[in-house]
Amino acid sequence: MSQAQTIDLNEFQQGAMAVPEEFDIFLGGGRGGGKSYALALLCLRHAEQYAEQARMLYIRRSYKGLADFELVCRDLFGKVYGTAAKYNAAEHVWRFPNGAYLELGQLESHADYAKYQGRSFTTLLVDEAGQFPDPSLLDILRSNMRGPRGMPIRMIVAANPGGPGHHWLASRYVFRAAPWTMFDEPKSKRPWVYAPSTFADNRFIDREQYADQLESACPDDPELLRAWVDGDWAVNRGAYFASVLDETRNAVESWDEIHEGWDTFLAHDFGSSAPSATYVFARSPGATVGERYYPRNSLVIVDELATCKRGNVNAGLGWTVPVLAENIIDMCKRWGIRPHGVADDACFAKTGHGAGSIADEFRHTGVYFEPARKADRITGWNRMRRLLADAGSVDKPGLYIARRCEYFWATVPMLPRDQKRIEDVDSTGPDHGADAVRYGCLQTPRIALVQPLRI
């Protein structure tokens, strides 16, 4: 450093700096806790300790998001080095007086990874990681972490609860151990520490004013407010369905059979690189099953077929239509129903090759889909939300989901709102199951319904 400096830290930042360098860190908590400044502090210390051997990469999903961290770095590095630390705005690179290197980069797609391929970094910092709907890109980026013998390499991830990546971040880093306790993370095979923060612990901001700003930002979404204020990853994630989806009302024990008098149909959202989701719907004639009464036209999702990779709910298995159709038919045989239902519009687009549309391919294999009822996304979501909210009523139809539908329960409750269109679901998240359910909820009793058929 150019001269001795005293840098005041809040308690969270002190805790983050005290975590041994051999441990990776997840800085996960509410807004305003000082995570960005903690990232800059960790960069500064790494640069001071390892000089020209320190090669750091800071990542955001978009270049636009780099501007805030650039300002944080200018403030901190300016206090320590004055003008001796140089920032090249065109390259987004900091060069420190002792030869250390910090690059501010962007990573949104696999094509973006090409600019990092073959390069080496000793510290990788990922900010606003909740904007990544799945961890695949970040897992690939770990392959760039290399350093000289005896020098620790490290990954530091920062995120708030409630974004498209909430589910994978919470399951990978938050619920594995108590805060500030080391745990082994199986994917990276590295020791990690979960370091939470909230704005209430940050004495460097006007906390009362900041609380007012957070409250005004989500006046109709108390779950999102709780996630932002308390940094609580166990709330319903500031999610789109938080106010209407309640496991105690909407979840039902798995059925062994579909009872006489119930109409049945499939609802399907197609994917290959992304997951496909297919649900078996049963519509109540106004009947009691077990100890629960289902008012007329209530919908029960009794089974699902979801083609996602293990550990990644937003990545598909790459199944072709014939393979997918074979599995759909097998599921229908188990329930004694015809493989017939509704699917998204994209399935009916003519692709120009001999097989015709995706729906045509399904038909050739014995699975019959009709276009889902015409409606915009918001109309469909509103219908689905109304049915979810009315579950448990004795005189209104509701939507119920069997507990065996693991993909539904792993994704739909956590889906965030689109921050640019608050009445919509954020489509960058794992919304494939929700889309299929939306198509099913739009169907009226006279469309695409088939009585149980014993096969």
Beta strands, then each sheet from edge to edge (+ up, - down):
strand 1: 24-28
strand 2: 55-60
strand 3: 86-88
strand 4: 93-95
strand 5: 101-106
strand 6: 123-126
strand 7: 154-159
strand 8: 182-185
strand 9: 190-195
strand 10: 251-252
strand 11: 263-269
strand 12: 277-283
strand 13: 287-289
strand 14: 292-294
strand 15: 299-306
strand 16: 308-309
strand 17: 312-316
strand 18: 340-343
strand 19: 368-371
strand 20: 399-402
strand 21: 417-418
strand 22: 421-425
sheet 1: 3+ 4- 5+ 2+ 6+ 7+ 1+ 9+ 8-
sheet 2: 10+ 20+ 15+ 12- 11+ 18+ 19+
sheet 3: 13+ 14-
sheet 4: 16+ 17-
sheet 5: 21+ 22-
end
